[in-house]
Amino acid sequence: MIRLDRKVVEAVQAAAVREDLYPWLQNAIELEHSTIPPYLTAMFSLKPGTNDEIARLIRSIVQEEMLHMTIAGNILIAIGGRPKINVPGFIPKYPGPLPMAIGGSTFKVGIEAFSQPLVHDIFMEIEKPEHPIPVKTLTAEAVPDFATIGEFYAALMAKITHFGDSIFTISPAEQVLNWFDAARLFPITSATSANKGIQIIVDEGEGTRTDPFQSPGDPAHYYKFGEIFFGRKIVKTADGFAYGGDPIRFDPAGVYPMKANPKIADFAPGTQARSRMEQFSCAYSSLLNALHTAFNGQPANIDVAIGLMYELKMIAVSLMQTPIGDGSKMTAGPSFEYIGALADAIA
Amino acid sequence: MSYLDIPRLVFTGGFQADVSTVNNDVRYFDNATFQKKYQDISTTGDDGGWNPVGTGIFRFDGCRITGARLGNQHIVSAAQDPIIGMALENADDRVFGKLVDLDPQQQMVSQIWGMQLRLDGGGEKALFRGDFVPVAFMNLWRRQQTGVSMDQQLGAVYQSVLRNVVWQSAANSKVLDALRAASAQGLLAINFNLYGYARDPAIGRYTLGLVAGVIGPYLPNEPKHFVIGRQMVAATGPNPTAPSNGIYSFQCKVHEDRKILSADFGNCLPIVNGEGGFVDNGQLTMAVLKTDTDTVLSTVPVDQVAILGNLDYLKSGWYAQTAGIQEFDYSADAWIAANIASRPLLLLKQQADNSYKVLVQESLGGLYVRSDSMVCRLEPDKTGAIDLYASRYGKRLQGAIAFSDTQGAMGGSGAGSDPLTPPVAIPDIAIPADAISYPAQLPCDPQGKATLKFTVDLGKNPNPRGYIDGQLYGIAYQLTTQPAQSIGSFWNFISVLAFSPFVAPKSPTWYADIQPIVTQYGNLYPIMSKHLVDLGDYDSVVRHLKILRLAFSLPIEDPNHMPVTRDLSDARRAMILRWIDSPGADGLPLKGTPVALAVRMPAQAAPEPIPLHLDPLQTRGKTEVILQYEARINAKEHP
């Protein structure tokens, strides 16, 4: 997704002191996180033993979104900011717009089971590069007259270069540096390392301007979703690129029939669906709390967060096998609602 | 101090126990004969049982503070104290607790591990949070005696301590302030009753049940898992979950300073159905017998008892406000005040002939001994140690405790009564019998405390159960001076799971060493093997090495500890970690070469399960374990 409010880029460009960058790095964290719930849901909805290749592709994308969120968090920490992860507004309202009105206020992202239209209409839109490379069977669109995520990150990089190394005052001991290989997740100690991190975010998300592959054999997100949608691996051809490689088969029967955009309030207290949906949202909120702790002075707590991620998957697949109880074949699903202390007490 | 002291909070609500049912039959632990269909859901008692995809999660679900006791004040509304209506929640920054059986052949001491509870006052931080000290349930019984024949009928109680308690002041609650002041720093006592558990996948309450409990003060010199108090012991027949008089065992405490008897009826009164609500058994009365006795009484004349009071159990809202704990004020009765410390308590029901039927009687002579913990996972080179406390009429007793072998309801297939194709031998437990060592007797110290130490040496045959690691032993205990007619509580014994001695090879490989261990987990926990990591598959395992390394290296108390079932010995766990940490030339852990699947027969096979004609909803759970046990006892007595 390329469009965003030009004022965002202008605000980054207007930053006078490092503190002016805090809200925009916070926004970057929120942006990178915001795609994880819809991607995860699509991935969880694929039954094991079927559609495994598709699940693997989405999983690799989700892991990179997590890496990008971590890089943005570490940059914010490195220049003295404090990531805020366990606040109700951190999770976008699904279905709804993404942070910074990415894609415009009418572009809405929901929580749905995997489907081909979901991949094409939503996921590929989210990941569409600033300069899409024409791939056979795809029509390149004219670059529209909006600011772009690419510009946003470019503005951040320019501003970091402008401020120089002196804004990096916080020890890397506070940064989360575990669980990804050191070539992609490294201490942020200087303008150079920060911008190297941002470049990873851009490249993995968009690919480079000339190559859909961020690294050999590993296409950027947009093209991975393209592979899923068009059902074939992307390959280099004599005149460019094409979705003409090995088939990636999709079996529509291998998807749990999850009700789209379920909400806890849709289900009566005491029902199976309600209890398990609350359980998921509690666990997701716990994950955000654990991440918040990890990004606010206790980076070792990332291990606790990782444990929660695995448990969340078990809860999610249980949910997706839980009938919603209206006589239909539809099942419940995760709603990613933040269960804060206050929210619960009011309920 | 204990949960029977004041102040205390009462909480009620629901719980979820999302247990996996594949591991409820010991025969499924045999990798050589395991079949994929054993992972399929079945409500007819075969295959994977009623919840094969269970996650093991145990959590409170919608629990609120619904009552409190502060001094003589009974608090039931937020106008009296803001604590009423607050939520008692699970941890909000780590995974949920887990409900864990000790072993498929000892499923009657299921422990809650890794659970944190927090009182949510609506602010950013919990008013207090604390870690639940793992404990097994006690006093499992058929609390619902009519209606659906399923585990939903069973109720049980968990009594423990919250440790690492962190308080947040500013709640403006006198109850909380008093509780904090009365309890040792960082500790609280907790007791809760579980009932109405639904295991029918066709109903909305599937895997959910109801809970009523209390949180009170705790002091460190007390046992963690029972109260040194007055123990009312119900008689049962061959089915230990069916009390002869329809009401189960419970505990009380005399508070001589306040001239109060507090009695916990939270788990002993029958309910009408899975939604709760008490069976109307008419007027029930607590009393003190005027003479001491060494015999079990069936009736007493009215003039032989001093009445403490009638139970409030039929009053509207009573259970939610008290969790079944009732206080009897005897300050107006001089005889009771002078004699309650030396005469037995009785739960009575008045009869037409000017007598009372004795429903539950205090342990004979007021004598009682209990191990604080009931469960021990014992490493081969370690000595087990468990504290016991003796008392007489609620006062610590410097008595002597005698120990002996027992098996309780351990053994058999677990919860599986149908023959398997191909057949799989059921391992006999507690053999060799002489492998376990413990003293025949132990004296208590002046505080009534003794520490039993025991070892298990499986050196002669490290794997007596063949395809499942380790061996089970049970240790019974009683006071040497207990009267001949004493009724022991069926649940009061120590269950020991002694792990097999094991020496790992220097360079373990996947095929030879790792796969045989982890495949079993993959078979038994399909929610994990199908959706997270297929532990039987090398490629899947090496894709998840980092998370596996973390989970296998966490201490047993950690909620992310792996295996969740906590049934892997230290030596085998260390071998898995070493295998992960010692990659070969390709940078991956050693794969080795395929080896033939070892046939691992039990040293001695137990008899085949006795065919039971069960309702589908009685199968694959505690009910089937108990009915199998009852059938074994009956077969022994009437061959």
Boltz contact constraints between the chains, C-beta under 6 A:
constraints:
  - contact:
      token1: [A, 48]
      token2: [B, 530]
      max_distance: 6.0
  - contact:
      token1: [A, 48]
      token2: [B, 531]
      max_distance: 6.0
  - contact:
      token1: [A, 271]
      token2: [B, 204]
      max_distance: 6.0
  - contact:
      token1: [A, 272]
      token2: [B, 204]
      max_distance: 6.0
  - contact:
      token1: [A, 272]
      token2: [B, 206]
      max_distance: 6.0
  - contact:
      token1: [A, 275]
      token2: [B, 61]
      max_distance: 6.0
  - contact:
      token1: [A, 286]
      token2: [B, 92]
      max_distance: 6.0
  - contact:
      token1: [A, 286]
      token2: [B, 93]
      max_distance: 6.0
  - contact:
      token1: [A, 289]
      token2: [B, 92]
      max_distance: 6.0
  - contact:
      token1: [A, 289]
      token2: [B, 93]
      max_distance: 6.0
  - contact:
      token1: [A, 290]
      token2: [B, 93]
      max_distance: 6.0
  - contact:
      token1: [A, 303]
      token2: [B, 550]
      max_distance: 6.0
  - contact:
      token1: [A, 304]
      token2: [B, 94]
      max_distance: 6.0
  - contact:
      token1: [A, 307]
      token2: [B, 95]
      max_distance: 6.0
  - contact:
      token1: [A, 307]
      token2: [B, 560]
      max_distance: 6.0
  - contact:
      token1: [A, 308]
      token2: [B, 95]
      max_distance: 6.0
  - contact:
      token1: [A, 310]
      token2: [B, 532]
      max_distance: 6.0
  - contact:
      token1: [A, 311]
      token2: [B, 95]
      max_distance: 6.0
  - contact:
      token1: [A, 314]
      token2: [B, 55]
      max_distance: 6.0
  - contact:
      token1: [A, 314]
      token2: [B, 527]
      max_distance: 6.0
  - contact:
      token1: [A, 317]
      token2: [B, 531]
      max_distance: 6.0
  - contact:
      token1: [A, 341]
      token2: [B, 120]
      max_distance: 6.0
  - contact:
      token1: [A, 342]
      token2: [B, 122]
      max_distance: 6.0
  - contact:
      token1: [A, 344]
      token2: [B, 87]
      max_distance: 6.0
  - contact:
      token1: [A, 345]
      token2: [B, 122]
      max_distance: 6.0
